[in-house]
Structures are given as structure tokens and as C-alpha cells.
């Protein structure tokens, strides 16, 4: 049964500053969600309206967002809040649908991580009627506009593996909706054919684009796909005969992404690869993680550094909000009031004065004070 949603004029009135003052300190959303969790007027909520388990260990969720949702660009992700046993856990997932879809629905495909609490919970338990918290759409891994694509004249090459298919599938669906006519190659890697999500739809989408082709790489089923084994120069030669004219959009397991980055770097084309990471970021091994200490000012706790500032906080018994744990979603951003931290991905050293930092990719360099 579809949920009743307050009309837009009511939502606008409930979102007014006057109502905020009258419902302080909790705010109107805390009261509305007691009636219906999708009725929030500031926070984004989405109801699961359909569930499909396409392949072993995955689940595809179709979501109906409430009126606080403002849209997205193909390739972007959201931070999803899932209530598990009374505790909300935040994780990043890429949107798989086209932003041009007329029904206003969103789509996520989640692959269970053996060590992942949220992904395993959704794969095992998600059913229609479940209400999820959503952030606004985030990320700069996005499909160029039609005008930009026409001006560049470059080929589009999408390379994905496993559940990394979702953001590039969003891009492919968007290209179909926009009636793109340039050259497109979509490459997806899986262990076997049974592990490839959306396989039938991929063929239909490619068939709707003139000059497009689909290549399926199967690492554990030689001869059953278009590409055997793992990505390397020999695969690139099949994917495109002119890599210098290709703009690559990449998302998948870390080994696949590293291989693609390495091959293009060897060709002097590193800037042709645009990527979205959904696993832990590569850590600079030269960065020491145990030579500092962090004072968490609001909590009154000081702890020796045992990794990132987020890991140090958790080891000290604190539970700061976090999402992707890879420096992308911004959920764990807090203010560093003094001291220096180093970004474990880029190696960049921060300033010594007050500034926002992302706890999950920052390590303390000496004494650091964080507002937490």
C-alpha cells in the first residue's frame, strides 16, 4: 500500500523557521517521523518499494524518496542510514538508475561484504516497506553533459567489476535517455556469468545506442565471456584501438582499478581515467600512524594514535558518525582545532590552525585536538 505524503504546501509550512522554533530543540522532523518515518520535511527518507536478488549475495532495492529529495547526476552516490537493532549505521552506495527516470524512483544494488554489517543486513533482510535515511546525492564521479561530450568528441569507456557496476550503469542508462550517438564501450568483469548483475538489461541498453558495444570479462570461466582473465594491456587492445581518445569511467574491486590505472599511466594517459572507489582507499605506506595523540575536546578523552583519527576515536570508546570510511562521503567530518594531520590517501599535510578534517583518512602528526 502506498504511503500518504503531506501535500507540498503543508511540507513548506512545516519547514518554516517558526515551526522550527516551536519544536525546538528536537525539530519538526523528530515529531513527524513518529507518525510516519517518510514524512520528514528536512531530512531525506526513502521507502523500499521493490526488492530483487539478482545474483547470489546481492540485493537490488527500488526506493521512493520523500519530498526532501532534490535529484542527482548519473554516477553520484548517497549515504544510506540503516536502522539495525535500534542503531543507525551509515554507508555509501552508488545510485544505479537514470536521473531522467520519470517515476522519481531510485535504485541501489548492494553486494554483501562478509565483514560488512550494513551490506549483509540489507542483502539478508531488506523487504518492501523498509524506510532508509538518505543524504543528498554526492560525488564528482559524474557523466559529462551532452554538450561536453559533443565538444570533446572522445570515446566513452566504462569499466566495472562486481557491484561497482552501479554508478556506470547509471551513466549508461542516462546515455540511452539522452539518445547519445558517440562511441561507447561498456566492459564488466565478474567471476562467472551467474555473477553478472543486469546482464540482460545491459545488452538491451547497448542495443539502444548506435556505435556501442558490450564486453563481459569472466575471470573464472575461460571461453564463456568476451574477455578471459584479468584486465591488462591485451584486454585494453580489445576494448579500444585508440586509448588516447578514450575517457574511462571506472568502478570496481581494488585490483581491477589498480590494473586499469597502471596500464593507462604506462601509456601517459593517467588523466583519462575517472574513478569511484567503493572499497578502502590506497594507503600511503610511508605515513606513520602511531607517532601522535588525539585529544577529543568535547568528550574529554585523549588517546594515542592507533591509525586514522576515526580508528583512534573508536579505540578510545567513542562512536563518531561515519559512512564510507574512505574520505568521500564527508559523514565523519569534524573540526580540528589545533595540530597537524596527514591525509593517508594523498599524503598531504594539513595546516596547524582550525579546519574541518575527515577523520577516516586523517592521521595525527604529533598532538592534535579535535572537536568531538
Secondary structure, DSSP 4 states (H G I P E B T S, - for coil): -PPP---HHHHHHHTSHHHHHHTTTT-HHHHHHHH-TT--SSSEEEEEEEEE--STTEEEEEEEE-TT-----TT-EEEEEEEETTEEEEEEEE--S-TT-TT-EEEEEEE--TT-HHHHHHHHH--TT-EEEEPPPB-S--PPPHHHHHHH--EEEEEEEGGGHHHHHHHHHHHHHTT--S-EEEEEEESSGGG-TTHHHHHHHHHTSTTEEEEEEESSSTTSSSEESS-SHHHHHHH-S-GGGEEEEEES-HHHHHHHHHHHHHTT-GGGEEE---SPPPP-TTS-SSS-EEEETTTTEEEE--SSHHHHHHHTT-----SSSSSSS-TTEEEEEEEEEEETTT-PBPPSS-EEEEGGGEEEEEEEEE--
